[in-house]
Each structure stands twice: as structure tokens, then as C-alpha cells.
Amino acid sequence: YEGVNTIKERGRSIHEIPRQD
Amino acid sequence: DSCIQFTRHASDVLLNLNRLRSRDILTDVTILVNRQQFRAHKTVLMACSGLFYSIFTDSHKCNLNAISLDPKVDPEGFAILLEFMYTSRLTLKESLIMSIMNTAIYLQMDHVVDTCHRFIKSSDPS
């Protein structure tokens, strides 16, 4: 990753599985 | 070149795995501790515990769908460690610290053992 500009994304990354259907 | 690092991705994945566990979706093993049963995912157990890593990388044992732990293991201590595996939160109650630590030793969760040692040391008034 040297030389790669890393941008931090602080929001949710994936969907959230619900507790129950 | 650019790369986007989603800083909460690991915890989002773990949260979803815990939701799957609580709904018993794709859980593939029952852990028997005395008379109590705990459903879990083998992959999560082996990612967190040296003992489970050894069991599930053994070609004779990896297909077992139930594993009985040593009867000396305290189910309450095991429940706390299983919760830790799926949440990254370790509940250290003073009344249970010895059984949590002994269970962590048995499960070969060395970093948790170290944490329990530090907790005991910090709560010892002498």
C-alpha cells in the first residue's frame, strides 16, 4: 500500500442483518 | 492510486455474524458445556480460540456437529467468552473472573488470559 492514497470512510460498510425477520 | 478504507468494516461484519448466531442461521456446531448447549459457527470459534482451531483443522474432527468440553468448564464463563468472540466485548465480573480465566486458558485464548491477569492484579488491594 506504499504510495497509495488511503481515504478513510467512517460510515457503515455493509447492510445490517436484522435481529429477526 | 487511491484506496478507500472502511474503518468500521470489521465490526460491521462481526455484528452481522452475531445476528446470524442469534437467529441460528448457518450455525454449524453445538458446544456442550456440562448440560448447557451453545450454537455457534465453527469459523468464528476457530478464529478466536487455539483449542477450536486445533479441533476444526483436524480432518477427523472438523465434521463433528457437536463438541463436548471438559466438564470442569463453567458454562457461565464459556458464555461470556462466546459473547466476546462475537462482539469484542469481554464482561469481567469479579465473581466470575477465575472461571472466565480458566476457561480462556482451556480454550487457548492467550490475550484474554493476559487481560484477566491484569484485571485480577488491578483489583487486588495488596
Backbone of each chain as nested JSON, in Angstrom:
{
  "chains": [
    {"id": "A", "residues": [
      {"number": 1, "name": "TYR", "atoms": {"N": [0.81, -1.214, 0.0], "CA": [0.0, 0.0, 0.0], "C": [0.849, 1.272, 0.0]}},
      {"number": 2, "name": "GLU", "atoms": {"N": [2.164, 1.082, -0.1], "CA": [3.035, 2.251, -0.119], "C": [2.752, 3.069, -1.378]}},
      {"number": 3, "name": "GLY", "atoms": {"N": [2.608, 4.351, -1.187], "CA": [2.33, 5.205, -2.328], "C": [0.862, 5.282, -2.687]}},
      {"number": 4, "name": "VAL", "atoms": {"N": [0.032, 4.482, -2.026], "CA": [-1.405, 4.518, -2.305], "C": [-2.054, 5.522, -1.349]}},
      {"number": 5, "name": "ASN", "atoms": {"N": [-2.867, 6.39, -1.919], "CA": [-3.574, 7.387, -1.12], "C": [-4.78, 6.716, -0.464]}},
      {"number": 6, "name": "THR", "atoms": {"N": [-4.726, 6.535, 0.857], "CA": [-5.827, 5.845, 1.545], "C": [-6.811, 6.865, 2.104]}},
      {"number": 7, "name": "ILE", "atoms": {"N": [-8.058, 6.719, 1.676], "CA": [-9.117, 7.623, 2.141], "C": [-9.939, 6.862, 3.18]}},
      {"number": 8, "name": "LYS", "atoms": {"N": [-10.135, 7.465, 4.344], "CA": [-10.914, 6.799, 5.402], "C": [-12.397, 7.055, 5.186]}},
      {"number": 9, "name": "GLU", "atoms": {"N": [-13.169, 5.988, 5.174], "CA": [-14.633, 6.092, 5.073], "C": [-15.2, 5.58, 6.398]}},
      {"number": 10, "name": "ARG", "atoms": {"N": [-15.803, 6.47, 7.161], "CA": [-16.222, 6.095, 8.52], "C": [-17.67, 5.616, 8.597]}},
      {"number": 11, "name": "GLY", "atoms": {"N": [-18.401, 5.67, 7.507], "CA": [-19.801, 5.209, 7.534], "C": [-19.889, 3.689, 7.498]}},
      {"number": 12, "name": "ARG", "atoms": {"N": [-21.117, 3.185, 7.604], "CA": [-21.359, 1.734, 7.551], "C": [-20.799, 1.168, 6.252]}},
      {"number": 13, "name": "SER", "atoms": {"N": [-20.241, -0.049, 6.315], "CA": [-19.615, -0.629, 5.13], "C": [-20.496, -1.649, 4.438]}},
      {"number": 14, "name": "ILE", "atoms": {"N": [-21.441, -2.249, 5.183], "CA": [-22.292, -3.3, 4.611], "C": [-23.702, -3.164, 5.203]}},
      {"number": 15, "name": "HIS", "atoms": {"N": [-24.642, -3.881, 4.612], "CA": [-26.02, -3.884, 5.157], "C": [-26.027, -4.489, 6.552]}},
      {"number": 16, "name": "GLU", "atoms": {"N": [-27.06, -4.184, 7.315], "CA": [-27.167, -4.748, 8.666], "C": [-28.208, -5.849, 8.661]}},
      {"number": 17, "name": "ILE", "atoms": {"N": [-27.812, -7.046, 9.067], "CA": [-28.768, -8.155, 9.159], "C": [-29.702, -7.861, 10.334]}},
      {"number": 18, "name": "PRO", "atoms": {"N": [-31.025, -7.916, 10.101], "CA": [-31.936, -7.593, 11.208], "C": [-31.9, -8.652, 12.309]}},
      {"number": 19, "name": "ARG", "atoms": {"N": [-32.326, -8.25, 13.514], "CA": [-32.363, -9.202, 14.645], "C": [-33.296, -10.372, 14.328]}},
      {"number": 20, "name": "GLN", "atoms": {"N": [-34.467, -10.079, 13.844], "CA": [-35.438, -11.105, 13.453], "C": [-36.136, -10.646, 12.188]}},
      {"number": 21, "name": "ASP", "atoms": {"N": [-36.665, -11.597, 11.396], "CA": [-37.431, -11.215, 10.201], "C": [-38.755, -10.578, 10.601]}}
    ]},
    {"id": "B", "residues": [
      {"number": 1, "name": "ASP", "atoms": {"N": [-2.732, 6.298, -7.156], "CA": [-3.77, 5.312, -6.845], "C": [-4.411, 5.641, -5.505]}},
      {"number": 2, "name": "SER", "atoms": {"N": [-5.676, 5.316, -5.383], "CA": [-6.388, 5.564, -4.133], "C": [-7.045, 4.286, -3.631]}},
      {"number": 3, "name": "CYS", "atoms": {"N": [-7.243, 4.246, -2.333], "CA": [-7.892, 3.099, -1.708], "C": [-8.843, 3.651, -0.653]}},
      {"number": 4, "name": "ILE", "atoms": {"N": [-10.053, 3.134, -0.609], "CA": [-11.0, 3.564, 0.424], "C": [-10.95, 2.549, 1.549]}},
      {"number": 5, "name": "GLN", "atoms": {"N": [-10.614, 2.99, 2.728], "CA": [-10.622, 2.078, 3.882], "C": [-11.873, 2.331, 4.707]}},
      {"number": 6, "name": "PHE", "atoms": {"N": [-12.771, 1.348, 4.742], "CA": [-13.982, 1.449, 5.565], "C": [-13.588, 1.086, 6.991]}},
      {"number": 7, "name": "THR", "atoms": {"N": [-13.522, 2.091, 7.847], "CA": [-12.903, 1.883, 9.161], "C": [-13.736, 0.979, 10.075]}},
      {"number": 8, "name": "ARG", "atoms": {"N": [-15.042, 0.867, 9.82], "CA": [-15.871, 0.039, 10.713], "C": [-16.26, -1.299, 10.079]}},
      {"number": 9, "name": "HIS", "atoms": {"N": [-15.598, -1.658, 8.995], "CA": [-16.0, -2.882, 8.281], "C": [-15.887, -4.127, 9.175]}},
      {"number": 10, "name": "ALA", "atoms": {"N": [-14.771, -4.267, 9.911], "CA": [-14.581, -5.469, 10.747], "C": [-15.705, -5.58, 11.78]}},
      {"number": 11, "name": "SER", "atoms": {"N": [-16.051, -4.464, 12.401], "CA": [-17.105, -4.539, 13.422], "C": [-18.481, -4.725, 12.789]}},
      {"number": 12, "name": "ASP", "atoms": {"N": [-18.684, -4.215, 11.59], "CA": [-19.964, -4.454, 10.905], "C": [-20.121, -5.934, 10.54]}},
      {"number": 13, "name": "VAL", "atoms": {"N": [-19.041, -6.555, 10.094], "CA": [-19.099, -7.991, 9.758], "C": [-19.384, -8.798, 11.023]}},
      {"number": 14, "name": "LEU", "atoms": {"N": [-18.686, -8.445, 12.116], "CA": [-18.874, -9.184, 13.365], "C": [-20.31, -9.032, 13.871]}},
      {"number": 15, "name": "LEU", "atoms": {"N": [-20.857, -7.823, 13.756], "CA": [-22.245, -7.608, 14.184], "C": [-23.18, -8.522, 13.401]}},
      {"number": 16, "name": "ASN", "atoms": {"N": [-22.95, -8.628, 12.092], "CA": [-23.814, -9.484, 11.279], "C": [-23.646, -10.961, 11.638]}},
      {"number": 17, "name": "LEU", "atoms": {"N": [-22.411, -11.374, 11.918], "CA": [-22.206, -12.772, 12.34], "C": [-22.943, -13.042, 13.649]}},
      {"number": 18, "name": "ASN", "atoms": {"N": [-22.949, -12.072, 14.549], "CA": [-23.65, -12.252, 15.817], "C": [-25.16, -12.319, 15.6]}},
      {"number": 19, "name": "ARG", "atoms": {"N": [-25.661, -11.531, 14.648], "CA": [-27.099, -11.599, 14.308], "C": [-27.424, -12.989, 13.737]}},
      {"number": 20, "name": "LEU", "atoms": {"N": [-26.524, -13.514, 12.895], "CA": [-26.743, -14.858, 12.337], "C": [-26.778, -15.891, 13.455]}},
      {"number": 21, "name": "ARG", "atoms": {"N": [-25.865, -15.736, 14.42], "CA": [-25.84, -16.67, 15.557], "C": [-27.14, -16.578, 16.346]}},
      {"number": 22, "name": "SER", "atoms": {"N": [-27.589, -15.35, 16.633], "CA": [-28.782, -15.224, 17.472], "C": [-30.016, -15.765, 16.756]}},
      {"number": 23, "name": "ARG", "atoms": {"N": [-29.988, -15.8, 15.424], "CA": [-31.115, -16.356, 14.667], "C": [-30.852, -17.796, 14.236]}},
      {"number": 24, "name": "ASP", "atoms": {"N": [-29.742, -18.357, 14.681], "CA": [-29.357, -19.745, 14.375], "C": [-29.274, -20.003, 12.864]}},
      {"number": 25, "name": "ILE", "atoms": {"N": [-28.753, -19.01, 12.141], "CA": [-28.601, -19.141, 10.685], "C": [-27.17, -19.567, 10.366]}},
      {"number": 26, "name": "LEU", "atoms": {"N": [-27.043, -20.686, 9.662], "CA": [-25.747, -21.249, 9.255], "C": [-24.824, -21.597, 10.42]}},
      {"number": 27, "name": "THR", "atoms": {"N": [-25.359, -21.642, 11.633], "CA": [-24.55, -22.167, 12.74], "C": [-24.341, -23.651, 12.43]}},
      {"number": 28, "name": "ASP", "atoms": {"N": [-23.142, -24.128, 12.68], "CA": [-22.824, -25.491, 12.244], "C": [-22.245, -26.369, 13.35]}},
      {"number": 29, "name": "VAL", "atoms": {"N": [-22.318, -25.902, 14.586], "CA": [-21.815, -26.747, 15.668], "C": [-22.54, -26.393, 16.972]}},
      {"number": 30, "name": "THR", "atoms": {"N": [-22.717, -27.414, 17.805], "CA": [-23.259, -27.211, 19.154], "C": [-22.132, -27.508, 20.135]}},
      {"number": 31, "name": "ILE", "atoms": {"N": [-21.869, -26.561, 21.012], "CA": [-20.86, -26.771, 22.049], "C": [-21.589, -27.135, 23.328]}},
      {"number": 32, "name": "LEU", "atoms": {"N": [-21.242, -28.294, 23.861], "CA": [-21.878, -28.779, 25.089], "C": [-20.954, -28.496, 26.26]}},
      {"number": 33, "name": "VAL", "atoms": {"N": [-21.467, -27.725, 27.202], "CA": [-20.692, -27.395, 28.398], "C": [-21.542, -27.833, 29.583]}},
      {"number": 34, "name": "ASN", "atoms": {"N": [-21.119, -28.921, 30.225], "CA": [-21.97, -29.608, 31.192], "C": [-23.299, -29.9, 30.505]}},
      {"number": 35, "name": "ARG", "atoms": {"N": [-24.415, -29.338, 31.02], "CA": [-25.692, -29.654, 30.356], "C": [-26.168, -28.527, 29.46]}},
      {"number": 36, "name": "GLN", "atoms": {"N": [-25.356, -27.478, 29.351], "CA": [-25.799, -26.354, 28.528], "C": [-25.291, -26.475, 27.082]}},
      {"number": 37, "name": "GLN", "atoms": {"N": [-26.111, -26.001, 26.166], "CA": [-25.759, -26.08, 24.748], "C": [-25.626, -24.68, 24.159]}},
      {"number": 38, "name": "PHE", "atoms": {"N": [-24.604, -24.496, 23.346], "CA": [-24.369, -23.211, 22.693], "C": [-24.188, -23.475, 21.199]}},
      {"number": 39, "name": "ARG", "atoms": {"N": [-24.998, -22.808, 20.389], "CA": [-24.847, -22.925, 18.933], "C": [-23.881, -21.848, 18.444]}},
      {"number": 40, "name": "ALA", "atoms": {"N": [-23.064, -22.19, 17.487], "CA": [-22.068, -21.226, 17.003], "C": [-21.613, -21.618, 15.608]}},
      {"number": 41, "name": "HIS", "atoms": {"N": [-20.786, -20.741, 15.029], "CA": [-20.167, -21.008, 13.726], "C": [-18.734, -21.488, 13.964]}},
      {"number": 42, "name": "LYS", "atoms": {"N": [-18.378, -22.603, 13.379], "CA": [-17.019, -23.145, 13.553], "C": [-15.963, -22.113, 13.162]}},
      {"number": 43, "name": "THR", "atoms": {"N": [-16.22, -21.383, 12.088], "CA": [-15.201, -20.434, 11.614], "C": [-14.91, -19.35, 12.654]}},
      {"number": 44, "name": "VAL", "atoms": {"N": [-15.974, -18.893, 13.337], "CA": [-15.761, -17.856, 14.349], "C": [-15.011, -18.458, 15.543]}},
      {"number": 45, "name": "LEU", "atoms": {"N": [-15.442, -19.652, 15.962], "CA": [-14.775, -20.298, 17.109], "C": [-13.292, -20.503, 16.819]}},
      {"number": 46, "name": "MET", "atoms": {"N": [-12.974, -20.994, 15.632], "CA": [-11.557, -21.299, 15.351], "C": [-10.736, -20.046, 15.081]}},
      {"number": 47, "name": "ALA", "atoms": {"N": [-11.421, -18.964, 14.698], "CA": [-10.698, -17.699, 14.515], "C": [-10.301, -17.087, 15.853]}},
      {"number": 48, "name": "CYS", "atoms": {"N": [-11.004, -17.479, 16.927], "CA": [-10.791, -16.832, 18.233], "C": [-10.097, -17.723, 19.257]}},
      {"number": 49, "name": "SER", "atoms": {"N": [-10.083, -19.032, 19.059], "CA": [-9.605, -19.946, 20.103], "C": [-8.629, -20.965, 19.522]}},
      {"number": 50, "name": "GLY", "atoms": {"N": [-7.495, -21.097, 20.156], "CA": [-6.489, -22.074, 19.727], "C": [-6.999, -23.504, 19.826]}},
      {"number": 51, "name": "LEU", "atoms": {"N": [-7.801, -23.784, 20.879], "CA": [-8.345, -25.142, 21.033], "C": [-9.275, -25.467, 19.863]}},
      {"number": 52, "name": "PHE", "atoms": {"N": [-10.21, -24.552, 19.55], "CA": [-11.136, -24.819, 18.446], "C": [-10.39, -24.847, 17.104]}},
      {"number": 53, "name": "TYR", "atoms": {"N": [-9.344, -24.055, 16.979], "CA": [-8.539, -24.097, 15.752], "C": [-7.962, -25.5, 15.563]}},
      {"number": 54, "name": "SER", "atoms": {"N": [-7.424, -26.068, 16.682], "CA": [-6.846, -27.419, 16.583], "C": [-7.91, -28.455, 16.247]}},
      {"number": 55, "name": "ILE", "atoms": {"N": [-9.09, -28.317, 16.868], "CA": [-10.151, -29.303, 16.634], "C": [-10.611, -29.255, 15.171]}},
      {"number": 56, "name": "PHE", "atoms": {"N": [-10.903, -28.044, 14.684], "CA": [-11.533, -27.953, 13.36], "C": [-10.536, -28.007, 12.203]}},
      {"number": 57, "name": "THR", "atoms": {"N": [-9.239, -27.968, 12.511], "CA": [-8.277, -28.226, 11.434], "C": [-7.879, -29.698, 11.402]}},
      {"number": 58, "name": "ASP", "atoms": {"N": [-8.393, -30.48, 12.353], "CA": [-8.129, -31.925, 12.384], "C": [-9.155, -32.598, 11.471]}},
      {"number": 59, "name": "SER", "atoms": {"N": [-8.673, -33.291, 10.437], "CA": [-9.595, -33.853, 9.436], "C": [-10.566, -34.871, 10.035]}},
      {"number": 60, "name": "HIS", "atoms": {"N": [-10.203, -35.471, 11.178], "CA": [-11.113, -36.443, 11.807], "C": [-12.211, -35.753, 12.622]}},
      {"number": 61, "name": "LYS", "atoms": {"N": [-11.977, -34.517, 13.002], "CA": [-12.929, -33.848, 13.905], "C": [-13.68, -32.687, 13.258]}},
      {"number": 62, "name": "CYS", "atoms": {"N": [-13.208, -32.236, 12.094], "CA": [-13.769, -30.987, 11.558], "C": [-15.234, -31.121, 11.16]}},
      {"number": 63, "name": "ASN", "atoms": {"N": [-15.703, -32.35, 10.928], "CA": [-17.104, -32.506, 10.54], "C": [-18.04, -32.788, 11.704]}},
      {"number": 64, "name": "LEU", "atoms": {"N": [-17.51, -32.833, 12.916], "CA": [-18.371, -33.056, 14.077], "C": [-19.37, -31.912, 14.182]}},
      {"number": 65, "name": "ASN", "atoms": {"N": [-20.623, -32.244, 14.51], "CA": [-21.575, -31.141, 14.696], "C": [-21.9, -30.886, 16.161]}},
      {"number": 66, "name": "ALA", "atoms": {"N": [-21.231, -31.637, 17.063], "CA": [-21.342, -31.35, 18.498], "C": [-19.991, -31.621, 19.151]}},
      {"number": 67, "name": "ILE", "atoms": {"N": [-19.596, -30.731, 20.028], "CA": [-18.325, -30.872, 20.737], "C": [-18.61, -30.733, 22.225]}},
      {"number": 68, "name": "SER", "atoms": {"N": [-18.18, -31.712, 23.014], "CA": [-18.33, -31.618, 24.469], "C": [-17.038, -31.096, 25.065]}},
      {"number": 69, "name": "LEU", "atoms": {"N": [-17.159, -30.038, 25.868], "CA": [-15.966, -29.515, 26.537], "C": [-15.746, -30.267, 27.847]}},
      {"number": 70, "name": "ASP", "atoms": {"N": [-14.563, -30.12, 28.397], "CA": [-14.232, -30.701, 29.695], "C": [-15.321, -30.325, 30.71]}},
      {"number": 71, "name": "PRO", "atoms": {"N": [-15.831, -31.295, 31.468], "CA": [-16.913, -30.987, 32.41], "C": [-16.521, -29.967, 33.489]}},
      {"number": 72, "name": "LYS", "atoms": {"N": [-15.219, -29.735, 33.639], "CA": [-14.795, -28.727, 34.627], "C": [-15.035, -27.297, 34.131]}},
      {"number": 73, "name": "VAL", "atoms": {"N": [-15.29, -27.146, 32.828], "CA": [-15.52, -25.793, 32.284], "C": [-16.863, -25.265, 32.795]}},
      {"number": 74, "name": "ASP", "atoms": {"N": [-16.839, -24.018, 33.256], "CA": [-18.051, -23.381, 33.778], "C": [-18.86, -22.785, 32.609]}},
      {"number": 75, "name": "PRO", "atoms": {"N": [-20.131, -23.201, 32.442], "CA": [-20.93, -22.684, 31.33], "C": [-21.047, -21.16, 31.335]}},
      {"number": 76, "name": "GLU", "atoms": {"N": [-21.088, -20.562, 32.537], "CA": [-21.201, -19.091, 32.607], "C": [-19.953, -18.411, 32.047]}},
      {"number": 77, "name": "GLY", "atoms": {"N": [-18.789, -18.985, 32.395], "CA": [-17.531, -18.451, 31.865], "C": [-17.471, -18.635, 30.357]}},
      {"number": 78, "name": "PHE", "atoms": {"N": [-17.927, -19.798, 29.875], "CA": [-17.907, -20.047, 28.426], "C": [-18.841, -19.077, 27.707]}},
      {"number": 79, "name": "ALA", "atoms": {"N": [-20.021, -18.836, 28.289], "CA": [-20.989, -17.924, 27.662], "C": [-20.379, -16.535, 27.491]}},
      {"number": 80, "name": "ILE", "atoms": {"N": [-19.631, -16.079, 28.496], "CA": [-19.01, -14.753, 28.416], "C": [-17.946, -14.72, 27.315]}},
      {"number": 81, "name": "LEU", "atoms": {"N": [-17.186, -15.799, 27.199], "CA": [-16.145, -15.839, 26.163], "C": [-16.754, -15.953, 24.76]}},
      {"number": 82, "name": "LEU", "atoms": {"N": [-17.846, -16.696, 24.646], "CA": [-18.517, -16.808, 23.335], "C": [-19.081, -15.444, 22.932]}},
      {"number": 83, "name": "GLU", "atoms": {"N": [-19.649, -14.747, 23.897], "CA": [-20.16, -13.393, 23.644], "C": [-19.018, -12.481, 23.183]}},
      {"number": 84, "name": "PHE", "atoms": {"N": [-17.868, -12.608, 23.846], "CA": [-16.692, -11.816, 23.458], "C": [-16.293, -12.107, 22.003]}},
      {"number": 85, "name": "MET", "atoms": {"N": [-16.284, -13.402, 21.64], "CA": [-15.866, -13.762, 20.275], "C": [-16.721, -13.06, 19.229]}},
      {"number": 86, "name": "TYR", "atoms": {"N": [-18.014, -12.918, 19.513], "CA": [-18.945, -12.355, 18.542], "C": [-19.178, -10.852, 18.698]}},
      {"number": 87, "name": "THR", "atoms": {"N": [-18.63, -10.23, 19.747], "CA": [-18.918, -8.799, 19.959], "C": [-17.662, -7.968, 20.219]}},
      {"number": 88, "name": "SER", "atoms": {"N": [-16.552, -8.622, 20.563], "CA": [-15.307, -7.981, 21.007], "C": [-15.437, -7.349, 22.388]}},
      {"number": 89, "name": "ARG", "atoms": {"N": [-16.556, -7.603, 23.075], "CA": [-16.731, -7.073, 24.442], "C": [-16.626, -8.213, 25.455]}},
      {"number": 90, "name": "LEU", "atoms": {"N": [-15.707, -8.05, 26.394], "CA": [-15.476, -9.076, 27.418], "C": [-16.007, -8.55, 28.744]}},
      {"number": 91, "name": "THR", "atoms": {"N": [-17.029, -9.226, 29.264], "CA": [-17.616, -8.807, 30.544], "C": [-16.826, -9.452, 31.673]}},
      {"number": 92, "name": "LEU", "atoms": {"N": [-16.113, -8.642, 32.439], "CA": [-15.3, -9.208, 33.525], "C": [-15.966, -8.931, 34.869]}},
      {"number": 93, "name": "LYS", "atoms": {"N": [-16.77, -9.907, 35.339], "CA": [-17.382, -9.77, 36.662], "C": [-16.411, -10.363, 37.671]}},
      {"number": 94, "name": "GLU", "atoms": {"N": [-16.262, -9.683, 38.795], "CA": [-15.297, -10.188, 39.795], "C": [-15.657, -11.587, 40.266]}},
      {"number": 95, "name": "SER", "atoms": {"N": [-16.968, -11.85, 40.387], "CA": [-17.396, -13.166, 40.882], "C": [-17.076, -14.279, 39.888]}},
      {"number": 96, "name": "LEU", "atoms": {"N": [-16.876, -13.921, 38.62], "CA": [-16.675, -14.951, 37.586], "C": [-15.272, -14.928, 36.998]}},
      {"number": 97, "name": "ILE", "atoms": {"N": [-14.422, -14.028, 37.497], "CA": [-13.141, -13.814, 36.815], "C": [-12.294, -15.091, 36.747]}},
      {"number": 98, "name": "MET", "atoms": {"N": [-12.312, -15.894, 37.838], "CA": [-11.483, -17.104, 37.811], "C": [-12.027, -18.119, 36.795]}},
      {"number": 99, "name": "SER", "atoms": {"N": [-13.345, -18.244, 36.724], "CA": [-13.849, -19.224, 35.754], "C": [-13.678, -18.706, 34.319]}},
      {"number": 100, "name": "ILE", "atoms": {"N": [-13.766, -17.383, 34.131], "CA": [-13.514, -16.84, 32.784], "C": [-12.053, -17.11, 32.403]}},
      {"number": 101, "name": "MET", "atoms": {"N": [-11.139, -16.845, 33.362], "CA": [-9.715, -17.027, 33.044], "C": [-9.39, -18.504, 32.802]}},
      {"number": 102, "name": "ASN", "atoms": {"N": [-9.914, -19.384, 33.656], "CA": [-9.626, -20.815, 33.472], "C": [-10.201, -21.336, 32.15]}},
      {"number": 103, "name": "THR", "atoms": {"N": [-11.375, -20.829, 31.797], "CA": [-11.964, -21.242, 30.517], "C": [-11.129, -20.696, 29.356]}},
      {"number": 104, "name": "ALA", "atoms": {"N": [-10.638, -19.459, 29.494], "CA": [-9.795, -18.873, 28.441], "C": [-8.479, -19.653, 28.3]}},
      {"number": 105, "name": "ILE", "atoms": {"N": [-7.931, -20.113, 29.427], "CA": [-6.71, -20.946, 29.364], "C": [-7.029, -22.234, 28.592]}},
      {"number": 106, "name": "TYR", "atoms": {"N": [-8.151, -22.876, 28.959], "CA": [-8.57, -24.13, 28.319], "C": [-8.812, -23.933, 26.816]}},
      {"number": 107, "name": "LEU", "atoms": {"N": [-9.422, -22.799, 26.464], "CA": [-9.727, -22.54, 25.045], "C": [-8.528, -21.979, 24.283]}},
      {"number": 108, "name": "GLN", "atoms": {"N": [-7.415, -21.77, 24.997], "CA": [-6.184, -21.195, 24.409], "C": [-6.465, -19.828, 23.782]}},
      {"number": 109, "name": "MET", "atoms": {"N": [-7.042, -18.972, 24.608], "CA": [-7.268, -17.579, 24.198], "C": [-6.301, -16.723, 25.027]}},
      {"number": 110, "name": "ASP", "atoms": {"N": [-5.045, -16.725, 24.565], "CA": [-3.955, -16.193, 25.392], "C": [-4.098, -14.714, 25.735]}},
      {"number": 111, "name": "HIS", "atoms": {"N": [-4.59, -13.932, 24.79], "CA": [-4.702, -12.485, 25.046], "C": [-5.767, -12.197, 26.086]}},
      {"number": 112, "name": "VAL", "atoms": {"N": [-6.834, -13.007, 26.062], "CA": [-7.875, -12.848, 27.082], "C": [-7.32, -13.264, 28.447]}},
      {"number": 113, "name": "VAL", "atoms": {"N": [-6.516, -14.319, 28.465], "CA": [-5.887, -14.752, 29.725], "C": [-5.044, -13.606, 30.291]}},
      {"number": 114, "name": "ASP", "atoms": {"N": [-4.245, -12.971, 29.44], "CA": [-3.409, -11.838, 29.89], "C": [-4.275, -10.716, 30.459]}},
      {"number": 115, "name": "THR", "atoms": {"N": [-5.385, -10.447, 29.781], "CA": [-6.291, -9.385, 30.242], "C": [-6.885, -9.74, 31.605]}},
      {"number": 116, "name": "CYS", "atoms": {"N": [-7.273, -11.011, 31.778], "CA": [-7.815, -11.451, 33.073], "C": [-6.756, -11.291, 34.163]}},
      {"number": 117, "name": "HIS", "atoms": {"N": [-5.508, -11.655, 33.867], "CA": [-4.402, -11.494, 34.824], "C": [-4.293, -10.04, 35.259]}},
      {"number": 118, "name": "ARG", "atoms": {"N": [-4.319, -9.144, 34.275], "CA": [-4.183, -7.707, 34.587], "C": [-5.364, -7.234, 35.423]}},
      {"number": 119, "name": "PHE", "atoms": {"N": [-6.569, -7.732, 35.098], "CA": [-7.771, -7.341, 35.843], "C": [-7.664, -7.801, 37.292]}},
      {"number": 120, "name": "ILE", "atoms": {"N": [-7.191, -9.04, 37.495], "CA": [-7.053, -9.579, 38.862], "C": [-6.026, -8.747, 39.627]}},
      {"number": 121, "name": "LYS", "atoms": {"N": [-4.913, -8.463, 38.964], "CA": [-3.841, -7.694, 39.6], "C": [-4.335, -6.299, 39.988]}},
      {"number": 122, "name": "SER", "atoms": {"N": [-5.105, -5.679, 39.104], "CA": [-5.553, -4.305, 39.379], "C": [-6.64, -4.274, 40.441]}},
      {"number": 123, "name": "SER", "atoms": {"N": [-7.37, -5.398, 40.636], "CA": [-8.405, -5.38, 41.683], "C": [-7.891, -5.901, 43.018]}},
      {"number": 124, "name": "ASP", "atoms": {"N": [-6.639, -6.394, 43.045], "CA": [-6.071, -6.91, 44.302], "C": [-5.563, -5.735, 45.145]}},
      {"number": 125, "name": "PRO", "atoms": {"N": [-6.169, -5.512, 46.319], "CA": [-5.767, -4.352, 47.123], "C": [-4.329, -4.426, 47.635]}},
      {"number": 126, "name": "SER", "atoms": {"N": [-3.779, -5.653, 47.785], "CA": [-2.39, -5.756, 48.258], "C": [-1.48, -5.494, 47.072]}}
    ]}
  ]
}
